[in-house]
Amino acid sequence: MMPRGTTSEEVERALGMRHQTVSARRTDLRASGYTDYLRDEKGIRVQRSTSSKSPAYVHVVTDKGKNVVDNKLPLQLHGHDPTGSHHGGNPMSSHAFGYTSRYTDCYRILEYMRQLS
């Protein structure tokens, strides 16, 4: 059985977040290996229609993402340091991500997606 996954629009509606926020955070999650596109048996990315009948790619939580949510581990997002180095050189410190909406939004989206996987 193929996992259901979510489109950005589904996440936006469920969490009450703006499209720009969800799109950017899902890109962060995918680039960091926590989510990926749902693919069919031929390896082609699966799409589902949005409310406006436009095609949208479906994303799923990877094993890495499931591990983070299930074990309440901190995210390590790909790219620049989203904390502005507020963690005193230790990106795993308790202060590492307490001040960034980027991190919080990513975690909320990942948790929601995990509930559906």
C-alpha positions as CSV (number, residue, x, y, z in Angstrom):
1,M,0.0,0.0,0.0
2,M,1.4,3.4,-1.0
3,P,1.5,6.1,1.7
4,R,-1.0,8.9,1.3
5,G,1.3,11.9,1.8
6,T,0.3,15.5,1.7
7,T,0.2,18.4,-0.7
8,S,1.2,21.9,0.4
9,E,-2.4,23.0,0.2
10,E,-3.5,20.2,2.5
11,V,-0.8,21.3,5.1
12,E,-1.8,25.0,4.7
13,R,-5.4,24.2,5.5
14,A,-4.8,21.8,8.3
15,L,-2.3,24.1,10.1
16,G,-3.6,27.5,9.1
17,M,-0.3,28.5,7.5
18,R,0.3,30.7,4.5
19,H,1.2,29.1,1.2
20,Q,4.6,30.9,1.1
21,T,5.5,29.6,4.5
22,V,4.5,26.0,3.8
23,S,6.2,25.9,0.4
24,A,9.5,27.3,1.8
25,R,9.5,25.0,4.9
26,R,8.7,21.9,2.9
27,T,11.6,22.8,0.6
28,D,13.8,23.0,3.8
29,L,12.5,19.6,5.0
30,R,13.1,17.9,1.7
31,A,16.6,19.4,1.3
32,S,17.4,18.2,4.7
33,G,16.2,14.6,4.1
34,Y,13.2,14.7,6.4
35,T,10.6,14.5,3.6
36,D,10.6,13.5,-0.1
37,Y,8.3,13.3,-3.0
38,L,5.9,10.4,-3.1
39,R,6.8,8.3,-6.1
40,D,4.9,5.6,-7.9
41,E,6.3,2.2,-8.8
42,K,8.0,3.6,-11.8
43,G,9.7,6.3,-9.7
44,I,7.6,9.1,-11.1
45,R,6.5,11.8,-8.6
46,V,2.9,11.5,-7.6
47,Q,0.6,14.5,-8.0
48,R,-2.9,15.2,-6.6
49,S,-5.4,17.9,-7.6
50,T,-5.7,21.0,-5.5
51,S,-9.0,22.7,-4.7
52,S,-8.5,24.7,-7.9
53,K,-7.9,21.5,-9.9
54,S,-4.2,22.3,-10.4
55,P,-1.7,19.4,-10.0
56,A,0.3,19.4,-6.8
57,Y,3.2,17.1,-5.8
58,V,2.6,14.9,-2.9
59,H,5.2,14.7,-0.1
60,V,5.9,12.0,2.4
61,V,7.9,11.7,5.6
62,T,11.2,9.8,5.2
63,D,12.5,7.3,7.8
64,K,14.9,10.1,9.0
65,G,11.8,12.4,9.5
66,K,9.9,9.7,11.3
67,N,12.8,9.1,13.7
68,V,13.0,12.9,14.5
69,V,9.3,13.1,15.3
70,D,9.0,9.8,17.1
71,N,12.0,10.4,19.3
72,K,11.4,14.2,19.7
73,L,14.9,14.9,18.3
74,P,15.9,18.4,17.1
75,L,15.9,19.1,13.4
76,Q,19.2,19.9,11.6
77,L,18.1,21.9,8.6
78,H,20.2,22.0,5.5
79,G,21.8,25.4,4.6
80,H,22.5,28.4,6.7
81,D,22.2,28.4,10.5
82,P,18.6,29.5,11.1
83,T,19.4,30.5,14.7
84,G,21.9,33.2,13.7
85,S,24.4,31.4,15.9
86,H,22.3,31.9,19.1
87,H,23.6,28.5,20.3
88,G,27.1,29.5,21.2
89,G,28.7,27.2,18.7
90,N,26.7,24.1,19.7
91,P,23.9,23.6,17.2
92,M,22.4,20.9,19.4
93,S,22.1,23.1,22.5
94,S,18.8,23.8,24.1
95,H,19.0,27.3,22.7
96,A,19.8,26.3,19.2
97,F,16.3,26.7,17.7
98,G,14.2,28.3,20.4
99,Y,14.0,31.7,18.6
100,T,13.3,30.8,15.0
101,S,10.0,30.5,13.3
102,R,11.7,28.6,10.5
103,Y,12.5,25.7,12.8
104,T,9.2,25.8,14.6
105,D,7.3,25.8,11.3
106,C,9.3,22.9,9.9
107,Y,8.7,20.9,13.0
108,R,4.9,21.6,13.0
109,I,4.7,20.6,9.4
110,L,6.8,17.4,9.9
111,E,4.7,16.4,12.9
112,Y,1.5,16.9,11.0
113,M,2.8,14.9,8.0
114,R,4.0,12.2,10.4
115,Q,0.5,11.7,11.8
116,L,-0.7,10.9,8.3
117,S,2.1,8.4,7.5
